Amino acid sequence: MIYLRLVFESFRFAWQALRSNLLRTILSLLGVTIGIFAIISVFTIVDSLEKSIRQSMSFVGERIVYIQKWPWIFEGGNDIPWWKYMQRPSATVREYNFLNQNLENDEGVALVARRGSNTFKHGSNSMSGIMLQGVTQDFNKVAEVPIEEGRYFTQQETDGSRNVIIIGAEVAQNLFPNGSALGGDIRIQGQKFTVIGIMEKQGAGLFEGMPTNDKNAYTTFGAFGKMFASGQRGIEPNIMIKGRADDEGLQNLEYEVRGKMRTIRGLKPYEEDNFAVNRSEMMADAIGKMFSIIGLAGWVIGGFSILVGGFGIANIMFVSVKERTNIIGIQKSLGAKNFFILFQFLFESVFLSLIGGGVGILLVSLITLIPMGTLEIFLSAGNILLGLGVSVVIGVLSGIIPAVIASHLDPVIAIRSK
């Protein structure tokens, strides 16, 4: 009960300080409000941007290893041997079959070939700018294919290179505006394809031009090869391999893939790799590093405001100790311990800081109501707790010295003061 009374008394004194010196208190808390607003708003926007970017780049996949000619990250600065990468062989069906049969640290292997800017036709309707991908049977184990209507390819369809296709929601809406696209025919490069599946609507991404499932389509790898040449003089396919969840950083899978690829390509021990093993985590790490720098900038900007606010709260507490010296003497003469006086002023400082921080968080929450187009701003519970936590720390640091001074006042001298 004594601790509850202590908290209540501290809150009452803090509220009295606010009411009696409203302008002074508001100006003192303004620094904390601005500081918390700056830090939490930066983190909120960073979290929203990062989430939106990751969703826009969901086509890269999670825990995926790509076998390609070109690496995603180059080493060596300006001394990049472009001619070496140009001369590297492309991935082949033979290599895909070898990896599919011999890998142990994977959850699925797929061979994928892509071609953008395709035109699909159905009757008098046509649509351009569609990404068409030719995939092998296990592609749905490697990447997500969110089918809303219909089904995925059967083994017989992929083995027989049949002209079947899965299309995005926007493709289905444009080509079949008056009914369902399931079972309908689409013409691509003069060849007829039967629609067996329609994917869920994904919506626009953060960046214009980013591939989305809405303007995407999948067909069997063999059917894709009937229309477009592949290999060194055509479209270069990629081998995608899904790693296991227990393989941290996909290190085991990457080592195994390198060994298998060197074996099938007959590379000698002294020869360097003539392929690149790219991991989707590379892009995620790059995004994380970029936003960590932005977050650090938010701490620096908000830190100066919080520092000013901390001095403002400390000033309020010194004045409060001065004004209540007589009351402190009476409390001590009636048996109040030093820790009671200490925590009374410390809690008051924390309450004042929390009020300033709470206003800052409230302002951030108002930002989330502003429409930002495709960017959805959200204030997470973690950022709210961070703002409140920083406010508590500032309150403790700002009030500890005035609280210690108040707790060590001599009761006789304090009672005589006016």
Sequence and secondary structure as in RCSB ss.txt:
>XXXX:A:sequence
MIYLRLVFESFRFAWQALRSNLLRTILSLLGVTIGIFAIISVFTIVDSLEKSIRQSMSFVGERIVYIQKWPWIFE
GGNDIPWWKYMQRPSATVREYNFLNQNLENDEGVALVARRGSNTFKHGSNSMSGIMLQGVTQDFNKVAEVPIEEG
RYFTQQETDGSRNVIIIGAEVAQNLFPNGSALGGDIRIQGQKFTVIGIMEKQGAGLFEGMPTNDKNAYTTFGAFG
KMFASGQRGIEPNIMIKGRADDEGLQNLEYEVRGKMRTIRGLKPYEEDNFAVNRSEMMADAIGKMFSIIGLAGWV
IGGFSILVGGFGIANIMFVSVKERTNIIGIQKSLGAKNFFILFQFLFESVFLSLIGGGVGILLVSLITLIPMGTL
EIFLSAGNILLGLGVSVVIGVLSGIIPAVIASHLDPVIAIRSK
>XXXX:A:secstr
 HHHHHHHHHHHHHHHHHHHTHHHHHHHHHHHHHHHHHHHHHHHHHHHHHHHHHHHTGGG SSEEEEESS SS  
STT   HHHHHHS    HHHHHHHHHH SSEEEEEEEEEEEEEEEEETTEEEEEEEEEEE TTHHHHS   EEEE
    HHHHHTT  EEEE HHHHHHH TTS  TT EEEETTEEEEEEEEE      SSTT   GGGEEEEEHHHHH
HHS BSTTSB  EEEEEE TTSGGGHHHHHHHHHHHHHHTT  TTS  SSEEEEHHHHHHHHHHHHHHHHHHHHH
HHHHHHHHHHHHHHHHHHHHHHHTHHHHHHHHHTT  HHHHHHHHHHHHHHHHHHHHHHHHHHHHHHTTS BTTB
     HHHHHHHHHHHHHHHHHHHHHHHHHHHT  HHHHHH  
